[in-house]
Amino acid sequence: MYTNNPTSNNHHNKWRIIIILGVLLALLLCLRVCKQKATETPTSPALQQTALSQVAVQRCTKKAFAFTQNKTGRLIKQRRKIKKGKTQHQEQPAKRNSIKKAITPEDKSMANVMPTKREQTERSSERQSEQPNESQPAPLSEQKAEHQEELPTIVNELDTMKRKTKSEHKPAKRLSARYKSHTQSRIGIRAGAGYASIVALGEMIEDYSIRPHYTLEEHGSTVPTLGLFVLLRQDRLAVELAADYTWLSAKLVEHKQVGNIHEKTMFRYHVIISQVALRLYLLDNFYMGAGVGLALPTNPGGLDFTSDRPNMLASADKLIQAHLRETLRAKPQATPLVKVGYSSFKNGIEASLQYGYGLTDLIKTNDNPYGYHPARNNCHLFLLTVGYTIPIKHILKSTR
């Protein structure tokens, strides 16, 4: 059903598309925030782990210090015992010499037969010196050697305990893969399809100052695209320089009640969009971008007019088409753009969804006697592309 308002459907489609794009951008931002929360490690457990490791090391050092003190104390006690035994052994003969007894002839005869107590003690002491006694402590040189042999074992035990504490209190590995840095320049080609629409077409053809006897309807159209681009990437940031060929196309259908005539005017401008965009890589190879482009039309009079009039009036259609091409001329248009996409430096695959809004007027209405009026003709352009890139170094090597 035709309506008198030519831009109502177009506005509805425009807002729907803008809302869908906003939802996609919001989803990407939410994914980025969730990724950051998952990769963040809490600070308090790390501090607790370091404190526990320090306490464990302190305890180990205290135990080793106490062990060495006990060893040295035992050595000192053993030395004191040895000194006391020597002094007692030296004092006993002096006391015996001080006691003098009267020796009788009978004692001399007995002396020749039975050995004295002193001789017995001397003989027993000689035998003990010849046979090593297990109860006596080892000499100081041997004790020092044993002590020196035990010290490396204590140090090794301390090292093992430190390693265990470090291995037990290591922070948990992150679940997510770390971001890989990239510094590379690439060149690529892309192709795809999209949707384009031009607004306010009916305002140029008809005037709404009087009660109309016609209805107007505006439609967008699907368009192809083919482009060449260069990508300069440094870690998370990249600059894109591109030139894309596509159409800015729309269709205006007019139904005149007088004579029940349907007229179709097809606007199709072939443009080359040169653009500069900045990319921000949020999740490894997924990125968001924004930039600006300039659409340069190659056929300023790119429109066709047809109607369902009889064949005898076909010359009238050709005349109207000539008037339209003479009056309505396309001109360059500035187009801000946003995009989301995937770019892999490993396999060179590129995919992106881009939206561009024609900020300036696309069609200039020249002065004419045919009743065509000037209007502000903005445009909307959605492009879905897939491409492939290769490093620029490979091209330079092949040329050399």
Stockholm file with secondary structure:
# STOCKHOLM 1.0

chainA/1-400         MYTNNPTSNNHHNKWRIIIILGVLLALLLCLRVCKQKATETPTSPALQQTALSQVAVQRCTKKAFAFTQNKTGRLIKQRRKIKKGKTQHQEQPAKRNSIKKAITPEDKSMANVMPTKREQTERSSERQSEQPNESQPAPLSEQKAEHQEELPTIVNELDTMKRKTKSEHKPAKRLSARYKSHTQSRIGIRAGAGYASIVALGEMIEDYSIRPHYTLEEHGSTVPTLGLFVLLRQDRLAVELAADYTWLSAKLVEHKQVGNIHEKTMFRYHVIISQVALRLYLLDNFYMGAGVGLALPTNPGGLDFTSDRPNMLASADKLIQAHLRETLRAKPQATPLVKVGYSSFKNGIEASLQYGYGLTDLIKTNDNPYGYHPARNNCHLFLLTVGYTIPIKHILKSTR
#=GR chainA/1-400 SS CCBSCTTHHHHHHHHHHHHHHHHHHHHHHHHHHHHHHHHCCCHHHHHHHHHHHHHHHHHHHHHHHHHHHHHHHHHHHHHHHHHHHHHHHHHHHHHHHHCCCCCCHHHHHHHHHSCCHHHHHHHHHHHHHHSCCSSSCCCHHHHHHHHHHHHHHHHHHHHHHHHHHHHHTCCCCCSSCCCCCCEEEEEEEEEEEEEEEECCCHHHHCCCSSCCSEEEEEEEEEEEEEEEEEEEEETTEEEEEEEEEEEEEEEEEEEETTTTEEEEEEEEEEEEEEEEEEEEEEETTEEEEEEEEEEEESCTTCEEEEECCCGGGHHHHHHHHHHHHHHEEECCEEEEEEEEEEECTTTCEEEEEEEEECCSCCEEECCCSSCCCCCCCCEEEEEEEEEEEEEHHHHHHHHC
#=GC SS_cons         CCBSCTTHHHHHHHHHHHHHHHHHHHHHHHHHHHHHHHHCCCHHHHHHHHHHHHHHHHHHHHHHHHHHHHHHHHHHHHHHHHHHHHHHHHHHHHHHHHCCCCCCHHHHHHHHHSCCHHHHHHHHHHHHHHSCCSSSCCCHHHHHHHHHHHHHHHHHHHHHHHHHHHHHTCCCCCSSCCCCCCEEEEEEEEEEEEEEEECCCHHHHCCCSSCCSEEEEEEEEEEEEEEEEEEEEETTEEEEEEEEEEEEEEEEEEEETTTTEEEEEEEEEEEEEEEEEEEEEEETTEEEEEEEEEEEESCTTCEEEEECCCGGGHHHHHHHHHHHHHHEEECCEEEEEEEEEEECTTTCEEEEEEEEECCSCCEEECCCSSCCCCCCCCEEEEEEEEEEEEEHHHHHHHHC
//
